[in-house]
Amino acid sequence: MAIMDEETRQEVKKLLDGLQSPVKIVFFKENINCPTCVLAEEFVKEVSSISENLKADIYNKYIDESKTAEYSPKQLPAIFVETPFSGKRVIFYGIPSGYEFVSFMEAIKSAASGKVELEPETIEKLKNVSTQVNIKVFVTPTCPYCPAAVVLAHRMAIASDKIISEMVEANEFPQLSSKYQVEGVPKIVINENVHLVGAQPESVFAAAVVDSSK
């Protein structure tokens, strides 16, 4: 069953055919304890079938052990948007559906070009990130304010090889949402100890990332 209607499919095709370089979508699943893995796999296959610029590699976390060791997916389903610019640092845990489909398309676009739409001041700040920073952005598909936070986090991960950015679909991972006390979205967690709630200005977000690396 098609996930996208024809109009959406044509818009996605236009974007993907215009990519500056190919993008690899690396998907991890399992067959028993992942209720959304089947739908997520259908999503990845459908999107990647639209253009030759998108290639999907699909792995089982517990069968394809070498790939699991290489990518280290922490949750399932996991989607990595990989290019020479993004490496393995741009990640979606859960299905990027609803408003988050925009985040997914933006991640592909930015990863393909390596050019991120960040303020010059942000680019300069990110040069001061000296140790690895992990950003988790908790979202829901119906949250109109969440994509901006996810897109910004992913852009920073593409801009700095010290940053890993993870979208986490809060409804798909209730235990994680409970652990990080997600009561509203977007909820941003940086290096486990910095918690920001709601859409953040780019300058505030970037400053929190840099401070977390010190």
N, C-alpha and C positions, 0 to 999 in steps of 0.2 A: 504494500500500500504506500502510495506516494505521500511524503510528509509535506512537501511544498506544493502550492498550486502553481499553475503554469506561469502566471504573471510574476510570482516571486522567483521561479526558476529562471526566467529570462533575465531578470535583474541581476541575479547571482551570476549567471553565465557572462553577462556583460562585464561585471567586475572581475571575475576570474580570468577571462580571456585577455583582460588588459593588464594582468600582473607583469611586473618587470622581470621576474624570474620564477621558476617552479617552486612549489611549496609541498613539503611532505607532511601528511597528517598521520601521526602514529597513535594508534588506539589500543588500549589494554582493557581486557574484559576477563570474566570468569563465568563458568556455566551454572553454578549452584546458588551462591549467596549474593547475587547481584541482580535484583529485580528490574533494574533499568538498563542493564547491559544490552539486552536484545534491541530495545528501541534506540539506544545510543549507537549501536553498530549500524542499524538501518539508516540513521541520520548521517553518519560518517560516509557510508557507501553512497548514499544518494547525492550528497554535496560533492563528493570527489568524482562522481560520474559525469558531472556537468561540464568539466573542462580538462583538457590534457595538462594544464598547468598545475593541477592538484592530484597528488598521488597518495593513496591510503595504504598504510601498512597496518595490519590487524594481528594482534597477538593475544594469547591467553597468558595471564600473569603466572599461572602455576605450571604451564606446559613449556612455554618459551622462556626458559630460565635465563639464557644468556641475554636476551633482550630486556627482561625484567631487571637483571643486574645492571644493565647499561643505562636504563631510564629511571629506575627506582620509583615507579608509581606508588603513591601513598594511599590512594583511594581508587575505587572502581565504580563506574567507568572512568577512565582517564583518557584525555585527548591532548596530545602534544602538537603544537604548531611549530614545525622545525624547518629552518633554513640556515645557511651559514651565518646570517645576522642574528637570528634568535636562539640558535643552539637548541638546548632542551629546556629552556627557561620560561617558555610561555605555555601555560598548562590550564586546561579546563577539567575540573572534577565535577562530573554530572553533565547533563545534556544542556548545551547552550541554546535553549528554546525561548520562545516569547521575545521579550525585549533583549535578551542576551544573544540572540542571533546576530544582532548588530555588532556586539563585542567580538563574536567569532569572525565575522567578515573583516572587521577592522584589524584584528590580530593577523589574519592572513595577508591583508594588504600591506601592513607595516613590516611584517616579517619578510615579505617578498622583496621589498625595496630597501629595507634597512634604514629608511628615512622616517623619523618619528616626528610628529607634530607636537613638540614641546617648546616651551619658552626658552630663549637663550640662557636665561638665568638658571633654569632647571638643569639644562645640559651642563652648565658649569658646576652646579652643586653636586651633580651625580659623579663628577670626576673625583670627588672627595670620598666616595664610597670605597673603603679599603678592605673590608671584610664582607663575607657573604651575608646578604639580607634576603629574608623570605617574606613575601607579602601574600597574605590570604585575603581575598575579598569575598565575603559571604553575600549571596544574592538570592533573589527569587525571580522566576520568569515574568511575574506580573509587576515588578518594580521598575517604574520608568526612570528612576534616578540611579539605578545600579550600573547600567552600561558605562556611564561616564567614569565611574570609579575603576571598573575593570579595564577599560581602554587605557586609562592613564597608567595603571599599574603595569599593564603589558608593554606599553611604550617605554616605560622606565627600564623594564627587563631587557628590551631590545637595545636600549641605549647603553646599558652597563652590563658587562658579563659577570658582575658580582651580584646581580639581582635576579631572583626567581619569583615569578608572579603566578599565583594560582587563583582562578575563579573557583569558588565552592558553592554549589547549589544547595542552599540551606535545607530545603525540604527533603532532599535525597540523602542527606547525612545528618540526621537528627542528633546523633551522639556527639558529632563534632560541634554542631550548633549549641548543644548544651554545654560542652566543655568550654567553649569560648563565649558563653553567655550572650548568644545572639538573640536579642529581643526586637531588633529592628534592622532593616537593611537599607543601604549597604552597610555592612560592618567590616571594617578593615583591621586586620591584625598584622603587625609588623614585628618579626622576630619574637613572636610569642608574648611579648610584654608591652607593646604599644597598641592601644585599642582606640580606634577612631570610629565614630558613628555618624552616618549621613554623608552626603556628598561634600567633599573637601575641596577647597581651592587648590590649584596645582602647587602654589608656593608652600602651603601648609603640608600637603602630602609629601612633597619632595624634602622638606626640612625634616620631617619625621623619619623618612627613610635614611637620610644622611646621618642623623643623630643616632639611629639604631645601629649603625655600622661602627660607631666609635667604641 
